[in-house]
Amino acid sequence: MGLPALFSLCFILIRSMSILEFSMLLLLCLVIVVNQYLKIRRQYYSLPNWPVLRNLPSLICNINRLNDWTVEILNGCATILFNGPVFTGMEIVFTCNPQNVEYMMKTNFDEFNKGPHFAEIFDFLGNGMFVADGESWSEQRKMAVTRFASKKFQSFCSEKNDEVVTEGLVPVLEDAVKRGSTIDLQEVFKRLAFDVTFASVLGRNPGFLSVNFVENEFFEALDTLTRVAFLRHCIPSLWWKVMRLLGLGWERQYKHSWRVLDRHLTECISAKKQDLTQGKKISDDLLATYMSSSTTSIGGDEENYCIDGNENFLRDTALTFIFAGQDTFSSGLTWFFYMLSKSPSVEAKILEELKLVMDSNNNEEKKKKELDLRKLKYLEAAILESMRLNPPVPIEHKSAKKKDMLPDGTIVGPGKIILFSMFAMGRMKWIWGDDCLDFKPERWIDIKTGNLKHEPSSKYPVFNVGPRACLGKRMGMTVMKTVIAAVILDFHVEVVEGQSVRPVPSITLKMKDGLKAKTKLSVQTLEEQVRCWYLSTTGMPE
């Protein structure tokens, strides 16, 4: 039936209707139209809309409590639309809907990327994997997967991790016990994470974590760049680009910090290349694996190094992995010990599991060195639960390549920025149940088998979802388990009461004023020291 015939039929039907019937038909059509409109818009929460500035004042007023604010505005609806000032083109979709996350990060992955806006904000990372899209990202991902799977690299990372714990963390905690002083756990863990990450990527432990708490120019510069990148997220891009052009405010600091990082990384890469040209043995760090390829010759296995490789690529790659690792490790550890301080029963269960898993060898130090981290199921469950409530990276950034509709009916145009809040997702009753705010490692344990439960990554996107899933998950778990085991076995951490613990606006979930705590030797360690003293003074055999 053609359109003219269809219109004629409709006209005949309308003419045959009474006024009442026609009115009912109009009402039905209106209901259908309104229902379709609400289906698309019902997920949007109405933020206060100011003249010219539109929703920006709401963001500015809540910037110091950004993560809690996202929970509030997403609690009544899963998706909201944020509009920046007129003529700035700043439009952002906030969501915590797992279906949207699954759609963007996995199901329709090719149609959502980081986007040019994201790359501009993190321009200090060059074209590293963290900001790359398309074929560039795909190639870098393949290279990274191969290198992270290397047994040599994994062994090297484990060695450096143990070194930082035994030579850095333990002496710092022992010194705090002797002095009876209060320490900032966040400061301790950010130094530890920097040493572990720096050593794993560049092959050298910078010794940032020490009893003297020395300064480190590289760390300070990277910290500045990270802070400025967050601020760039919060204002229209035109504003911070003008600041960058004129060298004003934080953009002036940004330029100086970038020069510092570039100089350090260039020197490190040049030194490693020089060692290679001189035939010197180099470590099995991540940068070395990128500069090498394994081949087999008649005389056996030997290493051929790409000493003429692209220095910019090596610099961007090294910086990307240092940036991705250090703050996430420190954030995860800091919030874990805070949650543990409020749950003595959880700490007791972790200590009990550690004792059960430890080898029955009489040598206490050998027990700790041979600790099988894979058997620490309850500890891993506690880590997962802590990160559910306190994800190291609370917000993830995506951009639509073309006009699309998300599963909840939200329309996104080409280039539209979509932010999904992992912080809010962990606090939604409709996702995690009525006890979503409770710290319960048991929710991750299968009662029947005692094994860890699997949750869909779209529901628990802490390690990202789909093709961009975190490559360092295994390494991160190893670092956290090693550190936590070392602390809990030998020390008892008491978080100072009365301090205000809240997140600071940042790309990673940091505490505004740190986490003040006091450390004591554990009862087990005290008993061992008394026994050793008694044996040494009496000369009696064990």
N, C-alpha and C positions, 0 to 999 in steps of 0.2 A: 504494500500500500504506500503510495507516494504521499509527500507532505500536503499537497492541496486536498487530496481525498481525506487525509486525517483531520485537517482543519475543518473541512465541511462536516465530517461526522461529529466532531466536538461541538460545532455550532448548532447542529440539529439537536444534540443531546441537551445543550444548555437551554435552547428555546423551549424544549419540552418540559423543563423543570419549573417547579413553582418557586416563588421567592424564598420560601423556607428551605427548600431543597438546595437551591443555589447558594444560600448563606452557609448551609452545613458543609457543602463542598469546598467553599472558600476557607472555612475554618479548618477543615481537614488538611488542605494544602498548606495553610499557615503552620499548623502543628508539625507537619512533616519537615518543612523548611527550617523551623526553629530547632527541631530535634537534631537535624543534620548539622546545624551550626553549633549547637551545644556539644555534639559528639566530638567535633574538632576542637572546640574551645574550652570544654569543661575542665581540662587539666590545667588551664592557666589560672594562676592566682593573681588577683589585682593588686599590684604594688601602687603606692601613692604616686600619682602622675602630676608632676610639677610643670608649670609653664616653661617652655624652652628646654629646661634641664631634664624633664620627664622623670625617669626612675633613678637617675644618678644620685640625688641627695639621700635616698634610702640606703644605697650602697655605702656612701661616705659615712653616714651616721652609724652604720653597723660594721664598718671595716675592722674594728678592733675585736669583734666577736663574729667574724665572718662565718666560721663553720657552724656555730650554734644558730646563727641567723638562717643558714640554708636549711637546717633541720626544721626551724619554725615555719618558714615559708613553703617548704615541701611537705610538711606533715599533713596538711589538709588536702593536698593535691600533689600528684606525682611530677607535674611539669609546670613551669612558669615561664613567662616571657619577660625579659628585661630589655628595656629600651634606653639607650643613652641619649645625650642631648641632641636636639634637632640639628640636622646637617652634618653630623659626625658619622652617620652610618653604623653606629654601635648598637647592634641587636644581638642578644644572647639568649639561648634557650637553656634553662636550668632543668635538669631532670634527675630523678632517682629511681626510675622505673626499670626493673631488670629486663623487661621485654625490649625497651629502647636500647639498653646497653647491648643485649644480645644481637639486635638488628644492626647496630652501627659497627660493633667490634668484630662480629663473626659472620652472621648470615649475609649481610650486604656490605662486607668489609671494603670491597673495591670502590664503593661510592662514597665513602667517608674517609678523610685523611686528616693529617695535622693541619695542613693548609699553609699558605704563605704568611698569614698573620702570625701564626705560631712561630714560624721560622724567623720572622723579623724580631719577635720578642726575645728569642734565644739566639740571637745572631752570633754570640760569642762561641757557640758550639759549631759554627761553620756549617758544613754539610754532613755532620755526624749522624749516626743512625737514629738518635733521639728525635731529630727534627726532620729527617729526610722522608720523602714520600716516593711512591711509584717504583720505577726500576732501580733507582739509586738505593732506596731503602731495602728492596728485595735482595739485591746483590750483597749489601752490607750485612743483612741478616744471615744469609747463607754462610758468609765468611765467619761471622761471630759464633754461629751454632757449632761449626767445625772446631773452632778454637776453644770454646767453653767445654766441649766434649773431650778435649785432649787430656789424657791421663797425667802427662807431665805437668800441665797447667794446674789441674786439680790438686795434684800432690804438692806443687809449689805453693798454692794458695793456703792449703791446710798447714803447711810448714810455717808460713808467714803469720797465719792466724794464731798458731800456738806461741810463736815467738813474741807477738805483741801482747798476748795475755800474760805469759810468764815473766817477760822482761819489762812490761809497761803497766798493765792493769794491777797485777798482784802486788808489786812494790808500792804503788800509789795507795791501795787499800790498806796495806800493812802499815804504811806511814801514818795514815789517818787514824788507825787503831792506836798506835803508839802515842800520837799527839792528843788523842781524844777530840780531834777537831771535826767540824762539819764540812762536808764536801758537797759540791754540786754534781750530782750524778749525770746530768745532761752534758755538762762540760767534759766530764770524764769520758763519757761514751762517744761524744762527737770527736774527741781526740783519738780514741781507740779506733773508731770507724775510719777516720782519715788515714791513720797509719796502715790499717789493714788494706784499704782500697788502694792507696798510693803504692804500697809495696806490691800488691797483686798486679797492678797495671804497669808500673814502671820498674819494678824489681828492687826497690830500695826502701827500707823502713826509715822514714824521716825522723822518728823519735819524738813526735809531737806529744805523745802521752808519756810523761815522766813526772817524777816527784816534784821537779822544779816548775812544771807547767810553762815550758818555754813558748815563745811566740813563733809563728810560721807565716812568712810572707805569702806563700802560695795559698794556704788555707784562708787567710784573711781576704785575699783578692777574690777567690772563688765564692766566699760567703757574701761579699759585696755584690757580685754579679747576680747571684741567686736572689738576693733581696730586691735588687732593681728590676729583675725580670718579673717578680711578683707585682711590683708597683705598676709596671707597664700593662699588666693584665687589667688593672683597676681603673684606668683612665682611657679616654679616646686616643687612638694611636696618633692622631694629628698633634695632640698636645705634647706627648713625650718625644715625638720626632722633632718638633720645634725646639724643645729643650736640648735634644742631642745636637742639633745644628748649631745652637748658640752656646753650647757647653755650659748649661745651667744646672744647678742642683745636683741631684743624684746621677744625672747623665755625665757630669764631669768626673765623678768618682768611678763611674762605669768604664770610661775610656782609660783612666789610669790603671784600674784593676786588670783590664784586658791586656794591657801592655806587659804587666807583671807576669801573668799566666803565659803569654806568648813567649816571653824571654826564657822562663824556666823550662817550658816544654821543648823549645827549640834547642836549648843547651843539652837537655837530657837525650833527645833524639840524636843530636850530633855526636855526643859522647859514645852512645851505644854503637853508632855506625863506625866510629873510629876504632872502637874495640874489635869490631868485626873485621875491618880491613887489616888489622894487625894480627888477626887469627886468635884473639883472646876468647876464652870461654865466657859466655854470658848466661844469665839466669833464664829460667823458663817462665818469665812473666808474660803478661798478655801482649805488651808491645813487641817483645821478642818473637812471639808466635806470628805476629802480623808481618814481621820483617824476615820471616824465614819460610822455607818450604822443604819438606823432607823428600829426599830421593835415595835411590839405592844404586851403589856403584859396585864395581868388581871387588873392590877391597872391603865392602861392607856398607853399613849405613853411615851416612854423613849428612851434615846440614849445609844447605846452600842458602845464603841470606841475600835478600833483596835490598842491598845497601844503597841502591840508587832509587828507592821507592819515593813516592810523592810525600814530601815532608808535611804539606798541609793536611793531607789525608791522615797521616799518622798522628799529627797533633790533634786534629778534630776527634779522631777515634779515641785516643788516650784521654782527652778531656771529657768526652761524653761518658765514658765508663767511670771515671773518677766522680764526676757530677752525679751520675745515676746511683752510685753506691754509697757514698759517705753519709749523706743526710738520711737515707732510708734506714741504714743500719742503726745509726744513733737514735733516731726517732723511735724505732721499734723497741730497742732496749730500754730507753728511758721510760716510755709509757708502760712497758711490761713490769718494771720494778715498782712503778707507782700503783698499778693494779694489784700486784702481789702484796704490797704493803697493806692493802685494805682487805686482803683475803688470806689470813694465816693458815686456814685449812688447806688452801691450794698449795701454799709453800710447803706444808708438811707432806702432802702427797707427792710433790715433785722430789723432795729429799728422800722420801721412802723409795720412790722408783729409782733414783740414782744409786742408792745403796744396793738395791736388788740387781741392777744391771751391771754394776762394777764387778770386775773379776775377783775371784776369791783369793787371789794372790796375797801373801802377807805383806808385801811391799806396798805401802800406801801410795807412793808416787807412781809406781808402775800401774796400779789400779786406775789412777786418773788418766794416765797416758793411753791406756788400752780401752778406755771407755767407749763402748759401741753406741754412737749417737743415734743410729737407726732404731735402736730398741726403746728409745725414750718417747713412747707414744703419748703419755700424759703431758709431758713437757711440751711436745709439739702442739698438742691440743690447746694448751694454755697460751702458747704463742699465737696460734691462729685466732683464738678468742680475743686476746688483747688487741690484735690488729683489726679485728672486726669492728671493735668500738673505737679504735684509734689508728686508722690506716695511715702509714707513713706518708703516702701521697693522697691527701683527702679529696682532691678534685682532678678529674681527667678532662682533657681538651680534645674535641673533634670538630671537623668542619665538613659541611656537605658539598660535594662536587656539583650537584645539580638539584633542582627542585624535587623534593621527596616527601613522603608522609611516613612518620614514625608509627609503630604499632598502636600507640595510644591515640592516634588521630592527629597528632601535632604536625602541622605543615612547616617544613624547613626549606628555605630558598637556597640557591647556589651561593656558596661562600658563607652561609650562616654559621655562626659559632655555636656549638652545643657543648655544654659542660655538664658532666654527670658527677654527682657528689657521692663518693664512697663513704664519707663521714655520715651523711644523712641516711644512706641505705642501711648502715649497721644499726640505726636507731629507729627504724620503722617497724611498728607492731605488725603491720600487714605483710611484712617480709619475714621477720624473725620471731614473731609471736609476742605475747603479752610480757614476757620476761626479757625483752630485747635489750633492756638497759642493765641487766644483771651480768656479772662476769662469771660465766659458767663453762669451764673447759669441758665438762661432761657432755655438753651438747655436740661435741665433735667426736665422741667415743661411741662405737656400736656396742650396746650392752651385751649382745649375744656373743660376738667374736672378740671384743676387746680391741679391735682395730679402729683406725681413724675412719670417720665418715667422709664421704665425698659430697661436697656441695657444688652445684653448678657455678661456673666462674662468673656468669652473669648476675648471680645472687651475691657472690663473694668475689668482687673484681679487684681485690687487693694486689694480686700479682698480674693484673691486666687480663684481657680476654682475647681469645682467637689468635690470629697470626702474630700479633704484637705481644703475646704473653711474655712475662719477664724471664729473660735468660738466666738471671742471677738468683732465681728462687732457691735452688739447691745450695748455692754458695751462701746466700743470706741465712738460710736455716742452719747451716753448719756453724757460721760465725755466732749466731745468737745462742744456739745450744751450747757451744763451747764456752762462751762468756758466762752464761747463766749458771752452767754446771760449776765452773771455777769459783764463782762468787758464792753460790748457795752451799757448796761443800765445805768451804773454809771460813765463810763470813756470815754474819747476820746483819742485814741492812735494815735500819730503822729510819723511815722517812719522818722528817721533823713535822710535828703536828702544828696546825694553825696557819700554814703557808697557803697562799692562793695559787692553786694549780689550774691554769687555763691556757688554751692554745694561743699562740701569737700569729697574726696574719703572715702567712708564708706559703711557699710552694710545698714545703713539707710540714708535717705536724710537729712543730716545736712548742715547748713551754715558754711562756712569756718571761718568767723570772727563774727559770731553771727548776731543778728538783733537789732541794737541800736534804741531806741525809747524814746519819752517823753510822759508822760500821763497827762491829764487834766481832771477835773471833767466835766461830761457832762452838757449841758445847763439845762436839766431837774433836775439834782441833785443840781445844783447851785440855781435854783429857789426854790427848796424844802428847802435848807439850809437857804436862805434869809427869807422864810415864817416862818420857825421855830424860827429864831432869832427875827423876828418882834413880833411874838406872845409871846415869852418869855420876851421880854423887855417892851412891852406895857401892857401885862396881858389881852389882848383882846381875847375873845373866837374865835374859828375857824369859 
